[in-house]
Amino acid sequence: MKAAVSEKYGPPDVVRIMEIEKPEPKDKEVRVKVYATTVNRTDCGLRAAHPFITRFFTGLFQPKNTILGSEFTGEIDAIGKGATSFKIGDKVFGISVSNYGAHAEYLCISEEASISTLPKNLSLENALAICEGSWYAWNNLKEVKLKQGEKMLINGGSGSIGSSAIQLAKSFGVEVTAVTETKNIDLVKGLGASSVIDYTREDFTKLKIQFDYIFDAVGKTSFFKCRKLLKPNGTFFSTELGP
């Protein structure tokens, strides 16, 4: 099979298209014939080993996983011993956050990982767009025990993670204020934001209201800048280490 392989850290030109052996599913794994994938910011960061601290998880001197790619859609074409959640021919979508590997024609992944059959009302192309953003949004929001009536500010409301976070928070009955730019105001309102701050016209850190939660979904602010916006015992959390 063909795969995009990075055997060392560096700029995009370290990636080479190579012919490698097709993987075989292990126990409780399935193999996906990949229909579509993405090159997202996670892939770019891992390829470049930026920030440097990522090397302690991905390999200090060279990458442990030479095939990147987290988001994927495709079709189950082989099933490992003991795997019972899927059948050959199932259309699936998901995100591989342990071993990556979606930048290839075939991907093996545990049936217990973040993989699901494709809803009938979604195409393989459209399903691909929701994988990483919703995964990161949910894994942040589930840690803070949201309650109906609470208030949350989401910085980066129109991004992949932020747009998912708006919808998830709204489903818990949380009142969401989203920060975005002018052209995306209608978009984030349509996703469920009760109010919108246009960062090109207003500095949201100067607001006079307070929130139970502030979620920086783009890593462009900090707790120090936002601390006055938090209620007593309020929570600031971010998808990044900071700007």
N, C-alpha and C positions, 0 to 999 in steps of 0.2 A: 504494500500500500504506500501511497505518498503521504508525507508528513512534513510540517514546518519544524525544523530542528534547530535548537540553539545550544551549542556545546560549550559556550562561554558567555560571560556577561558582556554587554556593550550596546551600541546603537543598533538600529533596525537591520543594518547589513550583516550582523552576525547570524541572522536567521537564514537557513538554507533549506530548499525543498529537496528532500531525499526520499529514496525508495527504501523502506524498511519492512521488516516482517510484520504481518498482521497479528495483533495480540489475540490470545485465547482467554476466554473468561475463566476465572478461578471459581472456587466454591462460593455460591451465593452472589455471583456477579452475572451481569448481562453484557453482551456486546452490542453496541449501537453503530449502525452504519450512519455516519454523520451526514446530514443533509445541509446544515448551515451552522456557522459559528460566528464569533465576533473577535475583533482585536480591541480589547477595552483597556481601561487605565490600569487594571490589575496586571494584565499581561505586559504592558509597557513597563510598569514598575519592576516586575519580577525579571524581565529580560535585562533591564539596565542595573538591577540590584540597587534600586533607589527607593527609599532611603537605605543607607548602608546596613542598618540594623536587620534588614530582611535577610541578609546573608546567613545570620545565625539560625535561620529556619529553612532556607532554601539551598544552603551549601556555601561554605565560607569562601572557597577559591573558584569553584565552578558549580553550575546548577545541578542539583540532584535530579530534577525533572527536566529533561531536555526538550520535551514537547509541551508547550504552553497551551492555553485555551481553556477557559472555564465554562462558558455558555455554549449550549449545543441544542439542536433539535435533530431528530432522525428517526430511524426505525430499528427495532430489535431484530437482530439477524442470528444471534446465538445465545444460548442460556447455559450458565454453569451449573454444576451439580448442587442441588438443594435450593436453587432459586425458584420461587413459586409466584412471585408478584406480577410477572409479565409473561407474555407468550410471543413467539416469533411472529413478526409482522406488526406488532403494536407500534403505533406512532407515539413518540415520546419527546419530552423536553426536560431540560434540567441544567444544573450547574455542578461542575466537578471542582471542588475546592481543596481536595487532599492531594491528588496526583495530577490534576489538570489533564492534559492530553487531548483536548478537543480540536486542536489544530492538526487533525489527521483524518484520514478517510474512515477510520474505525476507532472506537473508544470503548474500553472496558471499565465498568463502574459497578460498585456494590448496589444490589437492589434496594438496600436500606439507605442509600445516599439520597441527595436532593434530586430525584428523578421521578417523573410522573407521566401517566398517559396523557395524550393531548386531548383537551376538551373539543367537542364536536364543532363548537363555534369559533375555534381558533385555527389559523393556518400555521404551518411550520415556520413561515417567515415572521408572522406577528408574535407567535409564542416566544421566539428568540429574544424579542425586545424586553421581556419582563423578567428574565431569569436573574441576573446579577442584582439589579436594583431592588427587586422585591426581597431577595434573600438577605441582603445587607440591612435593608430597612427593618424587616421582621426580627432579625437577630439582635438588633439594637433595641427595638421597642419592647420586645418581650421581657427584657430585663428590668423594666421600670414599673411594671404592674399598673398599667393605665386604668383610670376610673372615669366613669361618665361624669361630665361637667368640669373636668380639669381643663387647664389651658396649656397649649403647647405652641412654641414658636419654632418653625422649621426654616433654617437658612439653606437656600438652594432648593426651593420648592418645585422648580421645573426640571430638575435633573433626574437621572434614572432612579437614584435612591430617594431623593426628596419627594418626587411625584408618587412613588409607592408609599412612602411614609404618611403623606397626607391622607390617602385613601384608607390605610390601615388604622391610623389614629382616629379618623372620622368614624370608622366602624365600631370603635369602642365608646363613642359618644363624646370624644374629646373635641374641644373648640380649638381649631387650628388657625394660627396666623402664619402666613407663608411669606418669605422674602424671595423676590425674583426681580427680573428686569421688565421694562415697560411692555415689550412685545409678548411676554408670557403671562400677563395679568389675567386675561380671560381664561387661559389654559388652567391655571392653578385654582381659580374660582370654580371652574367646571369640575375639578377633581374633588372639591369639597372644602376648600379653605374658606373660613368665615370672613377673614379680612386679609388684605395683601399689602405688603410694604414694597414699594419700588425702590430698590437700592441705588438706582441712578439719580434719584431725587431726594432721598431721605436716608439718613444713617440710623438703622434700626436700633443700634446700641444706645441711642439717645432717647428712646421711648420712655414715657412716664408710667407705663403699666408694667405689671409683673406676671410671670408665668410659672406654672408648676414644673414645666420642662422646657429646655432649649436644646434642640437637636440640630447640630451643625452637620448637614449632610454633604458638605463640599470641602470641609477643612479649611475655611477661609477666615475663621474668627477664633476666639479663645475664651476660656472661662473667665480670665481676668477682665476682658472687654465686656463680657455679658453678665458679670456677677450681680450688678445692680438690678438687672431685669428679673432675677430669680426671687421667688417667694422664699420665706424661711423654710429650710429643708427642701428647697427646690433642687432639681437635678439638671446639670449640663452634661451632654454627651456628644461625641463626635465620631465620624467615620475615619478621621485622620489624626495624626499626632499633633497637627496644628499647622498654621500658615508658615 
